[in-house]
Amino acid sequence: MIKCSSITERKRKRQQHTKKSLKYSRALCISALIGLTSPTVYGANTEFTGATDNNWLTPDNWSHGLPNAIDRAMINSSIISDSDVTLTTDAGVTLPAKLSVGFSADGSLTIQGSSFTSAISNIELGSKSNITGAIHITDSASFISSGTIDIGKASNATGSIDITDSSFTSTGIVDLAKGSNATGTINITDSSFNTNGMVNIGKASNSTGRIVLHSGNMTGDQYRIAAGGNSMGSLHINSGTVTLTDELRLGAGWQSQGQLTLEQGQLSVTSLSIGHSSEARGHLVLNGGSLTATRLDLGRAANSVVKVELNGGVLQIDTLASVGSVNENTEVNNYEQVTIKDGILRIKQESRTTFNQLLVNNSLDWLSSTSYLDHTEQSAETMKIKRGTNDALFIRDDDDGYFTVWSATIQN
């Protein structure tokens, strides 16, 4: 005969066991989640002291020895006898997981003629407020970063990278001026600058970012110029070749100001958006060279301001996707101004209607040009729009599926 008390006791033990199992399972789940979301764990923080010289490879120059592949290396020039820390070697060098230049005081690192066996996961220039951090890459150096690059990370910080006769490769996100009111700059001279992640020029609110290609080449996918609210950002191409396989946004942040200037060279981009965000200002200046875009948006967001100056060179567009947002009363909310002087505009015939909307909106203007054409030599396929002066806008249908637009002063 089984007593009820025994049955009750066994039932109570089973319930306790079940509760313990559930509690253990919850603990495992929490542990797994913590493991998934925990930040990167670095090894030692080793700071450059310059006790012996300014050479990176001298172990006694570091507070905890040479940084290895899991360490964080910190460079603050206020405690270094020379202004720069120099890394010079033809042999492979294992770099730290994280590099902070200008962590607690202004810092500068010069990398000369080096090739690296590993990539730095994270780079910070100007890690704290009002601090300056700079990296100079020269003499055929080959530099690789696999993580985020913050140039001017903290508020009011300043960061810069100068690349000369070298190559720079990043497979992560590059943020110029990541801190509010910060400044971030990249200068490229006779070098290659290759990115495989988003590049934000003027990332934070009220920040200023700038990339200048003096000569060389750049490749990447998505660039956001003036990405933060009220930020300012610019990409200036003096010469060289730039290829972007995704989108280039001018005025990417709210009330921001983004500018692209092409002096000479070539820029090819899949999508170009000028005046991308609400109340943003986007400015394109073409003084020479050639800019080709598969798609062009002028004033994609409401109340944006677009300014395009074709002072020289050629702007070629496959699809003119938009020329301003329209409100419920079919009124254009944006201000667009496309001015043609000595530049040439080429657009595929499929976008002829959208182009005509620029004329309807009085958004297309032309100035006195150095080109002089006898109007009697124009073919029947050329449309001429003449104002009170002898300055005229010409639109010609071409045999390759495009139509060409330019301005000229007519000689009668």
N, C-alpha and C positions, 0 to 999 in steps of 0.2 A: 504494500500500500504506500503510495507516494504522498508525502505530506505537502499540504499547500504551502507551508513555509519554505520548503526546499525549492519548489517551483518558482516562488517569488524571488528567492535568493539568486537562482540561476538567471532569471530574467533581468534582475538588477545588474548583474555582472556583464551580461551581453550588452545592455544599454551603455554601461560605462566604457566597454571596449569600443563600441560604435562611435561614441563621442570622442574618444582618444584618436581613433582612426581619422575622423573628420578633421579634428584639430591638426593632426600631423599633415594631412593632405593640404589644408589651407596654408600651413607653414611652408610646404614645398612650393606651392604656387606663388606665394609672396616672395620667397627666395629667388625663384626663377624670374619673376618680374623685376626684382631689384637688379639681378644680374644683367637683364636686357637693357635697363635704362640707366645704369650707373655710368658716370663719366669715365673717360680714359684715365687709367692709373699710370702715373709716371714714376720713374725711379728717383734718383737723388736730384736735388736742385744744386747745380754746381755753377758758381759765379766766377767770371774772369776777374782776376785780381791784378794781372800784369806784374807779378812779383819778380819775374826774370826778364821778360821782354814782351813784345806785343804779338808773339806768334801763338796761334791757336794750338799748335801741336806740342807745345812745351807743357808737360804735366804740372809742373810747379806753378804755372800761371793760373791754375784753377783751384777754387776753394775745396773741392772734393775730387780732384783728379780730372783727367780728360773725360768729357761727356761721352757716354756710349749710346747705343740705339734706343734705350728706354729712359734716358735722363732728360732733364730740362736744363738747357744752357742759357745763362743770363749774362748780358753784356751791358755794363754801365760805365761809360768812359770817364766819369768823374773820379774813378779810382784806378785809372790806367795812365801810365806815364806818357804814352803816345795817344794821339786822338783816335786812332783806329786799331781794331784787332784785325790782324791779317792772317788769312788761311791760304798758304801757297804750297802746292805740292802737285806733282805729276802722278803720284800714286793714288790708289783708291782710298777714300777717307770715309769712315763710318760716322754719320752725323747723328745728332740727338733726335729724340722723338719730338721735342718742342724747343724752339729757339725764340728767346725774348731779347730783342735789342732795344735798349731804352726801357728798362723795367722800373728801376727806382731813381735813375738819373739818365741824362742824355747818353746815348750809346751809338757806336758806329762800327760796322763790320765790313772789311774789304776782302773779297774772294778773288784770288788771282790764279788763272790757269789751272783750276782744279777740276777733277772729275770724281763723282761720288758713287760709292757702291750701294748707297741706300738713299731713300728720299726722306726729307723732313716732313713729319705729319702735320705740324702746326707751326706757323710763324706769326709773331706779334712784333710790330714796330710801334713804339710809343704805347707801352702797356698801361701806363697810368696817366692821370690828368696832367696836362702841361709838360709832358715829357716828349723828347724827340728821339726817334730811332731811325737809323739809315743803314741800308745795305748797298755796297758798290760791287758789281760783278764785272770783272775785266779780264783781258788777256786770254781769250779763248776758253774761259771757264764754262763748264756745263753744270747747270744747277737744276735740281728736281725737287718739287714739293708734291706730296700726295694728299695733303689735307687742306685746311683753311689757311688763308693768308690775310691777316688783318693789318692794313697799312694805315696807321693812325687809329689805334684801337679804342683808346679811352677818350673821354670828353676833353676837348681843347688840346688833344695830343697832335703831334706831327709825325708822319711816317713817309719814307721815300725809298724807292729802289731805282738805282741807275745801272743800266745794262749796256756795256760797251764791248764790241767784238766778242760776244759770247752768246750762249743760248740759255733760255729760261723756259722750263716746262712745269705746268701746274695741272694736276688732275682733280683738284678740289675747287672750292669757291674762293674767289679773290674779291675782297672788300676794300675799297679805297675810302678812307675817312669813315670808319665804322662807328666812332663815337660822335656824339652831338658836338657841333662846332669844331670838329676835328678837320685836319687837312691831310690828304693822301695823294702822292704823286709817283708816277712811273715814267722814266725817260729811257728810250730805246734808241741806240745808235749802232748801226752796222751789226745788228744782232737779230736773233729770232726770239719771238715771245709767243709761246704756244700754250693755250689753255683748253681744258676739256670740262670746264664747269662754268657756272655763271660768274660774270665779272660785273660788279656794282661800282660805278664811279660816282662817289658822293653818296655813300650808303645811308648815313644817319640824317636825322633832321638838322637843318642849318649847317650842314657840313659842306666841304669843298673837295672835289676829286678831279684829277687831271691825268690823262695819259698822252704823252707826246711821242710819236714815231718820227724820229729825225731821219732815219734810214734803216733799211732792213725789212723784216716781214713779221706779220702777226697772223695767227690762226686761232679760231675759237668758235663757240657756238652762240651763246646769248650774252649780249652786252646791254646793261641798263645804265644810261647816262643821266645823272641826277635822280637817283633812286629814292632818296629820302624826302620827306616833306620839307619844303622851303630850302632844299639843297641846291647846290650848283655843281655841274659836272661837265667835262669837255673831253673830246677826243680830237687831237690835232695831228694831221698827217702831213708832214713836210715832203716826204718821198717814201718810196717803198711799196709793198704789196700787203693788203689786208684782206683776209678771207674769213667770213663769218657764215656758218652753216645754218644759223637759226635767226633770231630777231635782234635788231638794234633799235633801242628805244631812246628817243630824245625827249627829256622831260618825263621821266618814268614815275616820279613821285608827285604828290599833290602840291601844287603851287611851286614846283621846282623849275629850274632853268637848265636845260641841256643843249649843248652845242656841238656840232660836228663840222670841222673845217678840213677841206682837202685842198692842199696847195698843188701838189703833183703826185704822181703815182696812181695806184689802182686800189679801189675798194669794191669788193663783191659781197653782197649780203642777200640772204633769202628774203627777209622781211624788214622793211624800214618804216618805223612809226614815229612821226614828228608831232609833238604835242600829244603825248600818249595818255597822260592822266588829267584829271579834272583841274582846271585853272593852271595847268602847266604851260611853260613856254618852251617850244622846240625851235631851234635855229640851225639851218643847214647853209653853209657857205662853201660854194664850189668855185675855186679860183683857177683850177687847172686839173689835169689828169682825167680819170674816168671813174664814175660811180655807177655800178649796175645793181639793180634790185629786182628780184622776182615780183615783189609786192611793195607798194607804197601807200601808207595811210597818212593823210594830212588832217590833223585834228580829230583823232578818234574819240576823245572824251569831251564832255560838255565844258564850254567856257575856256577851252585851251586856245593858245595863241601860236600860230605857225608862221615862220618866216623862212623863205627859201631864196637865196641869192645865187644866180647862175652868172658869175662874173667871167667864167672861162671853163674850159673842159667840156665833158659830155656827161649828162645824166640820162641813163637808159633804164626804162621801167617796163616790165612785162604787164603788170596789172596795177592800174591806178584804182585802188579799192575804195577809197572814200576821200571826200573833200569837205569834212566837217560833219558833226552830229546835227540832227534836226529835231526840234521840239514838236509838241503836239499841233502847233499851228503851222508846221512845215517851214519854220523860220530857222535859219542856220544860227546855232548858238556860238559858233567859233569865229575867230578872225584868222583868215589865211591870206598871205601875200606871197605870191611867186613872182619874182622879178628876173627878167631875162636881159642880160647885157651882151657880153661876148661869149656866153656859154650856149650850149646846144642841148635841147631836150628831145629825147626819142622815146616814144610810147607805142606799144602795140595797138593795132587798130581796134581790138576788142574793147579798149578803154576809151574810145573816142567820145562816147556820150558823157562819161565822167569828166573827161578833160573839158568838154564844152561847158560843164557846170561851173568851172573856174571862171570862164568868160561871163556867164550869166551872173555869178556872184560878184563880179568886178574884182576878182582875186588875182587876176593875171595882169602884170604890168611889164613894160619893156622900156629900155633906156637907149640913149644914143650909143651906137656900137662903132667899133673900129672897122666893121665889115661894110663894104660899099658894093651894092649890087645894082646893075642896070635892070630896072623892072621890065624892060622889053625882052630880056633874055629869060624871063621866068616861064616855065612850061605851063600849059593849061591846067595841070594837076596841082599847081601851087596856089594856095589861098593867101591873099595879102590883106592885112588889116592895117589901114593907115590912119594916123591921127592928123591933127592940124599941121604938124611939122612933117619933115621928110622921113622921120623915123617910123618904121613899119614892122609889123610882126608877120612872119612868113610861116605857113604850115604846108608841108609837102608830103604827099603820099609816096612811100617808097615801095620798091618791089619785094622787100624782104618781110613784109607784114607789119612794119612799123610806119609811123608818120613822124616827121622831124619838124621841130619848132625852133625858130631862131629870130633874132631881130637884126635889122640892118638899116643903114641910111641910104635912101634911094637917090641915085643921080639921074636926073631926067636928061 
